């Protein structure tokens, strides 16, 4: 076996936050020209500079998402909007973010 193996482990202790999670429906994805088989969501929460593109977040009961984009709302470091893509085959069910 050769090469690099990447592991993603939760932080110690894991960071928890409450956020507004909005799942994008298949129709929304079709209108924007994206693939329907992928599950996307937007997550709005208090600004935290630790969240950057390519980081992963875990949603209780739903699985792991990779952050594709971080929007600093009005560049005020108060609110952030994360655009995320689900990794794996977990079912999409609304649940709180951890």
Secondary structure, DSSP 8 states (H G I E B T S, - for coil): --S--------SS------EEEE--HHHHHHTT--TTS-EEEEEEE--TT--TT-EEEETTTEEEEEEEEEEGGGSSSEEEEEEEEESS-------B-
